[in-house]
Amino acid sequence: MLQGVADLNLSDCHGKVGVPKQLIVTKDPLSIPNEVDKAGLKLPLVAKPLLVDGSAKSHELFLAYDQCSLSELEPPLVLQEFVNHGGVLFKVYIVGEAIKVVRRFSLPNISKRELEKLAGVFRFPRVSCAAASADDADLDPSIAELPERPLLENLARQLRQRLGLRLFNVDMIREHGTKDVFYVIDINYFPGYGKMPDYEHIFTDFLLSLGQSKHRKRPAT
């Protein structure tokens, strides 16, 4: 699904949206270091399960800091280059034409010094879950500022057309040290909307719009 974002090459006056370089691994763990080397991915790498079934394990993330530790991972999985983003991500909920954005705490930045010292694979369960809300936190404005609305509307519109979805959410991060360079790190179809602010009204309006649309399309008798 992220390939749909990569193909958009979305860049306008309100910002640029891309996808971190990534690799899908389904083979033996011992082959991972070689696959990563061939793909030209840079460490550290975020590892996330390829298959998501709603279980706690399917929401676990791993951060691999060195080449040797990659063979400790368990395929099938997706490997994604880590991008420093100030420890905050934006969950963008799309319900038909409506867009709602919330802030969630995420993985912290990694300095060059830390990268030189750290080794191994670190596990991060339930990153960016609803309990990790950052909407009321005292954050640096340069980190907390939401992506501009026209950029989100353009992204949502194009993804609706490309993916054929009307109920989905997009996880976005802002590259640390920039104002308008964003990356989509995940797309979820029909996500849980229970923690989305005002979801009752937004969902009701969406369902009513579907009913009205079908009524207008009925042939006259």
Wavefront OBJ file of the C-alpha trace (Angstrom):
o trace
v 0.000 0.000 0.000
v 2.919 2.354 0.642
v 3.940 1.887 -2.969
v 0.861 3.918 -3.840
v 2.361 6.879 -1.972
v 5.769 6.391 -3.565
v 4.179 6.447 -7.011
v 2.420 9.734 -6.258
v 5.675 11.657 -5.804
v 3.554 14.172 -3.920
v 5.265 17.542 -3.710
v 3.677 21.002 -3.772
v 3.927 24.398 -2.087
v 2.525 22.941 1.141
v 5.137 20.224 1.558
v 6.605 17.025 0.232
v 5.429 13.499 1.065
v 7.492 10.388 0.449
v 8.056 6.873 1.770
v 11.158 5.637 3.604
v 13.194 3.137 1.631
v 11.936 -0.319 2.502
v 12.262 -4.022 1.812
v 9.894 -6.984 2.221
v 11.602 -10.096 3.586
v 9.967 -13.522 3.473
v 13.026 -15.797 3.407
v 15.330 -17.361 5.963
v 16.575 -14.869 8.627
v 20.187 -15.634 7.751
v 19.617 -14.101 4.302
v 18.425 -10.744 5.686
v 21.847 -9.028 6.010
v 22.648 -9.860 2.393
v 19.202 -8.735 1.177
v 19.565 -5.444 3.045
v 23.016 -4.899 1.591
v 21.788 -5.564 -1.954
v 18.839 -3.187 -1.493
v 21.150 -0.445 -0.219
v 19.184 0.180 2.981
v 20.905 2.207 5.703
v 20.880 1.329 9.389
v 19.111 1.617 11.742
v 16.113 -0.227 10.344
v 12.577 -0.505 11.661
v 11.204 -4.045 11.386
v 7.453 -4.598 11.448
v 5.363 -7.749 10.814
v 4.234 -8.229 7.242
v 0.966 -9.852 8.336
v -1.328 -7.924 10.684
v -4.078 -9.936 12.406
v -5.097 -7.598 15.233
v -3.020 -9.393 17.865
v -0.564 -7.575 20.144
v 2.342 -9.251 18.337
v 1.259 -7.839 14.999
v 1.708 -4.312 16.418
v 5.261 -4.859 17.667
v 8.128 -2.904 16.165
v 11.804 -3.767 16.297
v 14.745 -1.468 15.733
v 17.902 -3.102 14.361
v 21.091 -1.112 14.868
v 23.734 -3.250 13.173
v 24.125 -5.629 10.241
v 24.798 -8.730 12.345
v 21.623 -8.351 14.387
v 19.421 -8.477 11.298
v 19.575 -12.275 11.268
v 17.831 -12.269 14.671
v 14.619 -10.997 13.081
v 11.764 -13.319 12.161
v 10.301 -13.091 8.630
v 7.881 -12.392 7.093
v 8.445 -8.723 7.814
v 8.947 -5.277 6.361
v 12.232 -3.466 6.883
v 12.103 0.314 6.691
v 14.853 2.907 7.007
v 14.462 4.842 10.243
v 13.928 8.598 9.872
v 14.449 10.901 12.858
v 11.105 12.618 13.474
v 11.212 14.136 16.956
v 9.431 11.196 18.596
v 5.995 12.220 17.311
v 3.871 10.877 14.474
v 0.607 12.057 12.972
v -2.261 9.607 12.618
v -4.390 10.878 9.752
v -7.871 9.336 9.760
v -9.832 9.447 6.506
v -13.591 8.819 6.572
v -14.927 9.518 3.112
v -14.160 13.208 2.519
v -13.485 13.950 6.207
v -9.939 14.124 7.593
v -8.993 14.093 11.274
v -5.420 14.236 12.612
v -4.113 13.266 16.063
v -0.578 13.288 17.453
v 0.957 10.163 18.968
v 4.296 9.584 20.653
v 6.650 7.484 18.556
v 10.241 6.246 18.518
v 12.758 8.871 19.725
v 15.479 10.381 17.557
v 18.758 8.491 17.231
v 21.976 10.499 17.225
v 25.097 9.541 15.299
v 26.866 8.924 18.608
v 24.141 6.508 19.737
v 24.262 4.730 16.404
v 28.009 4.161 16.823
v 27.556 2.713 20.324
v 24.350 0.701 20.063
v 24.074 -2.810 18.650
v 21.424 -5.509 18.542
v 17.651 -5.534 18.094
v 15.350 -3.591 20.389
v 11.639 -4.383 20.738
v 8.977 -1.659 20.981
v 5.457 -3.008 21.689
v 2.369 -0.938 20.823
v 4.149 2.143 19.500
v 1.754 5.030 18.700
v -1.231 3.325 20.331
v -4.109 5.455 21.659
v -2.566 5.489 25.150
v 0.460 7.303 23.670
v -1.512 10.428 22.759
v 0.662 13.528 22.395
v -2.124 16.029 21.688
v -1.951 17.580 25.167
v 1.826 17.298 25.630
v 4.099 20.335 25.880
v 5.966 19.822 22.615
v 8.341 21.923 20.562
v 6.080 23.726 18.055
v 8.383 22.690 15.211
v 7.633 19.050 16.090
v 3.974 19.377 17.079
v 2.778 21.490 14.128
v 0.348 19.468 12.022
v 0.870 19.001 8.279
v -0.917 21.721 6.341
v -4.519 20.973 5.463
v -4.179 21.342 1.659
v -1.347 18.795 1.701
v -3.451 16.294 3.657
v -6.472 16.845 1.409
v -4.373 16.271 -1.701
v -2.806 13.128 -0.214
v -6.156 11.717 0.933
v -7.835 12.432 -2.406
v -5.126 10.745 -4.443
v -4.923 7.738 -2.127
v -8.699 7.271 -2.246
v -8.480 7.130 -6.029
v -5.393 4.921 -6.184
v -6.288 2.460 -3.407
v -10.054 2.429 -3.869
v -10.538 3.009 -0.133
v -12.795 5.423 1.752
v -12.092 4.258 5.314
v -8.397 4.202 6.177
v -5.708 5.897 8.194
v -2.224 7.097 7.317
v 0.701 7.306 9.749
v 2.935 10.257 8.848
v 6.139 11.649 10.327
v 7.945 14.925 9.746
v 11.673 14.594 9.107
v 13.378 16.168 12.117
v 14.881 19.556 11.375
v 12.512 20.270 8.478
v 9.192 22.078 8.308
v 7.477 20.408 5.377
v 9.215 17.113 4.536
v 6.963 14.211 5.504
v 7.059 10.432 5.187
v 4.153 7.997 5.206
v 5.306 4.997 7.239
v 2.071 3.007 7.339
v -1.431 2.785 5.842
v -4.217 0.847 7.548
v -7.539 0.054 5.884
v -10.651 0.240 8.092
v -8.718 1.069 11.289
v -10.228 1.398 14.762
v -11.964 4.777 14.924
v -12.975 4.619 18.602
v -10.180 6.971 19.709
v -10.633 9.455 16.869
v -12.077 12.746 18.168
v -15.730 13.309 17.154
v -15.841 9.934 15.446
v -19.570 9.485 16.125
v -20.567 12.603 14.174
v -18.005 12.040 11.413
v -19.046 8.420 10.907
v -22.755 9.289 10.973
v -22.253 11.983 8.340
v -20.281 9.511 6.208
v -23.010 6.858 6.340
v -25.707 9.441 5.575
v -23.713 10.680 2.573
v -23.513 7.107 1.253
v -27.273 6.695 1.570
v -27.931 10.014 -0.151
v -25.510 9.134 -2.944
v -27.256 5.818 -3.612
v -30.646 7.531 -3.554
v -29.524 10.072 -6.178
v -28.251 7.279 -8.433
v -31.575 5.415 -8.494
v -33.215 5.535 -11.923
v -36.419 7.550 -12.122
v -39.585 5.485 -12.369
l 1 2 3 4 5 6 7 8 9 10 11 12 13 14 15 16 17 18 19 20 21 22 23 24 25 26 27 28 29 30 31 32 33 34 35 36 37 38 39 40 41 42 43 44 45 46 47 48 49 50 51 52 53 54 55 56 57 58 59 60 61 62 63 64 65 66 67 68 69 70 71 72 73 74 75 76 77 78 79 80 81 82 83 84 85 86 87 88 89 90 91 92 93 94 95 96 97 98 99 100 101 102 103 104 105 106 107 108 109 110 111 112 113 114 115 116 117 118 119 120 121 122 123 124 125 126 127 128 129 130 131 132 133 134 135 136 137 138 139 140 141 142 143 144 145 146 147 148 149 150 151 152 153 154 155 156 157 158 159 160 161 162 163 164 165 166 167 168 169 170 171 172 173 174 175 176 177 178 179 180 181 182 183 184 185 186 187 188 189 190 191 192 193 194 195 196 197 198 199 200 201 202 203 204 205 206 207 208 209 210 211 212 213 214 215 216 217 218 219 220 221
